[in-house]
Amino acid sequence: MSASDEKKPSVPSSHVTVSISTQKKEMSVYFRIKKDVELCKMMKAYCDKFGIEMSTLRFHFDGDRIKPNQTPSELGLEDGDEIDAFFDQDGGRSFCYRY
């Protein structure tokens, strides 16, 4: 049997496999999603898996924030691409009180 005769599991061309990960790499998960489905389904599934409110995370691809109504086709996602999930942080200003 030659290498070309071996069957490789293939992802249908209508699907894409991507990973979502946070700064903590142990929270990395792979998803296979249709290219024309809104990414909010994948975002919600990721948050549900870890028991996180969706409003506490920001999802980014190639440095741009992902809107929940965007699709993999709109973003140009390809197999093996990685989506970054950042914990949302409000503020950032520190106060120094002198007594």
Buried (B, 14 or more C-beta within 10 A) or exposed (E): EEEEEEEEEEEEEEBBBBEBBBEEEEBEBEBEBBBEBBBBEBBEEBBEEEEBEEEEBEBEBEEEEBEEEBBBEBBEBEEEBBBBBEEEEEEEEEEEEEE
